[in-house]
Amino acid sequence: MKRFYEQATVAGGDTAWSVMLDGRSVKTPARQALTVPYRQLAEALAAEWQAQPDEIDPATMPLARLTNTALDRTARLRQQVIEEVASYGQSDLLCYRAATPEELVERQDREWQPILDWLADLYAAPLAVTTDIAPLEQSNDSLLAIYSAVARQNDFGLTGLHAATMICGSVALALALFDGRIDAAEASACALLDERYQAERWGVDADSQVRWKAQDAELSAIAKFLSLVQ
């Protein structure tokens, strides 16, 4: 799509801020006004629109994509989104460990266990770990605590949590990112720990490098989004 506007600005006040293109409100894909309760988010969205060249490229507007999701999908399917995120407490990446080799075992314990310890301390949600491939049954109390932590977020925070959980395969990493326990680079490194370990041993292919770079960028955008909606 050709750029059709000169200036992207922000209008509004109090708890309703809209992105305007030459004075006209931006619409979401579902044709809602792009209005958010955070001035800092609205300003970041306007900056994405203002930075567009002659051809608008939605791929360079991750904050807009997350905001549209919050307004168009999460608000409409809130319970489903909560359950999708919270369900990862039963199958969290950090809970499934290697039995060998020793170097990988030690690396997983060093990088992953502190996140699970933090989850247990802050949310009263200890998760067991296993080296078995069979599904692990977690404590109902822990799963309920994770569900409660996810459910109490508003639509914007929930959208960020959902995006981070789906990318990382871990609600523990998503909550740690949300709370600032880890940054985007640490979240990505933890999520890709096994793959990068294998790459160190056998070499990395070009496709993996592209995918890892894209994941790093996506988590960075999610972290920025989460910082703007708290």
N, C-alpha and C positions, 0 to 999 in steps of 0.2 A: 504494500500500500504506500502510495506517495504521501509524504508529509504535507498536511493541508492546513497547518496553523503556523503562527509566528511565535507566540509566547504561551508557555505553560505556567500557570500560577495557581495559588491556593486562595480559597475564599471560605469564610465562615467564622466560627468562634465557639467558645465554650467546649462542647463535646461533639460538634459536627463540623468537619472540615472537608471541603470538596476540592477536587482537582479540576481546573478550568483550562480549556484550550481556546485562546482568544475570547475569553469571557463566556464560553459555553461549557457546561458540565460534561465531563467524561462519563461514558456509560460502561457498565460491565457487559460481558457477553450476554447476560440475561436481561439487559436493558435497564438495569438499576443505575441510579446516580452513584458515581464513585465517591461516596461520602464515608468518612471514617472518624472515629472518636479520638484520634491522636494527631495533633498538629505536626509532630515530627515525622510521622509516617506520610501524611499528605504532602509535606515538603519533599520527602525523598521520592515519592511517586511523581511529583511534578518535575523533579530533576531528571528522572528517567525519561519522561516525555520530552523535556527540553533538550536532552542529549541526543535525540534521534537525528540521524542525517536525512538526506532527501528521501530515502526509502525507510519506512518504519519497520524495524525488526523486533517482533515480540520476544525473540530468544534473548535479547539484551535487556529485557525488562522483567527480571525475576520477582521484584517486589510487587509489580502490578499483577503478575500471575498469582502470587500467593494471596494478595488482597482480593482479587476476583474470586478465588476459591473460597475464601472466608465468607464473602458476601453472597455468592451464588450457590455454593454447595454445602459448606459447613453449617450455615444458618438453617438450611432446609433439611439437612440430614444429620443433625447434631448427634443424636443417639447412636446412629450407625458409625459415625466417625469416632466417637468415644470408645465404642466397643472394638473397633478395628485397632486402635492404638493400644488399649488396655490388654487386648488378647496376647500381645507380645510378651507379657509377663510370664506366660506359660511356655513360650518357646524362644526366649531371648538369646540372641547370639552369644552373649557373654557367659551363658550357663553351660555351653557345650564345648568342652575342651578336648584337646589332643592328648592321647596317652603317650605318644612318642612323636618325634624325637625329643630328647631332653631340652634342647635349646628352644624349641617351639613351646613346650610345656612351661618353661620358665618365663618366656616372653609373654605368653597369655596371662600367667599369674601376675606378672609385674604390671602389665598394662590394663588388664581387665578387672582384677580383683579389687583394686582401690575404688573403682566405680560402683561395684556391687556393695562394698563396705559402706560407701557414702549413701547409697540408696537405703540400706538397712538402718543407718543412723538417722538420716533426715526424714525418711518417710515410713519408718517402721515396717519395711518391706524386704526382709532378707530373702534372697533367692538361693536355692541350692544349685550346685554345679555337678556335672557328670562327665565322664569320658565315654559313656555308652551312647550308641546311636539311637536307642529306644527313647521315646518321649519321656520327659521327666515331669513327675507330678509335683507342682509347687504348693506351698501352704495356701489354704484358702484365705487366711488372714493377710498374707502378703499380697495376694492377687487383689483382694478388696482394697488394700491400701493404695496399690497402684491405680486401680480404677478410680478411687476417690481423688487422687492427685491429678489425674487426667480430666475427670469430669468437672472439677471446679474451675477450669480455665474458661475464659470467654472464647468466642468464636475465632478470634484472631490468634490467641495463644494456642488454641486447640489445632488450628490449621498448621501452625509451625511445628507443633509436636507431631502431628500426623505425617507431615512431609519428612521430618528428620527420622522418625521411626521406620518409615517405609524404605528410606535410603540405607539406613544403618542396619536394619533387621534387629533393632534393639530399642525398647522403650527406656531402658536404663540409660543408654547414651543420649537419647532424645531429652529426657528429663535433666540430665547433667548439663547438656547444652543450654536448655531453657534457663536453668538456674545459674549459669555461669561457672559451674564446677569445672567444665572443660571448654575449650574454644573449638571453632570449626575444624581447624587442622588436627587437633587431638581426636575429635570425633571421627573424622575420616580415617585417620591412622588406625584407630581401634577397629573400625568396621572392616578395614582392608588388611588387618594384621596377617591373617593366614595367607591371603593371596600374595602379599608383598614378601612374606617369608619364603614362599615357594619360588617367587621370582628371583630372590637373592641366590637361591640354590641352582636354578635351572635357566635363569635368564628371563627377561621380560619382553613381550612382543609389543609391536606398535599399537595394536588395537587396545591392549590393556592400558597402555600409557594414556591414550586418548580418553578412555573411560574413567580412569582414575582422576585425570585432570578435570573432567566434567563433574565428577562427584565432589571433588574439592571445591569447585566453584559453586555448585548447588548448595552445599552445606554452608559455605560462607554467606551466601545470600539468605539462607534460612536463619542463620545466626543474627544477621543484621536485622532481618524482619522481626525476630523475637525481641531484639533489643529496643525496637521502636514501638512495640505494643505492650510494654510493661511500665 
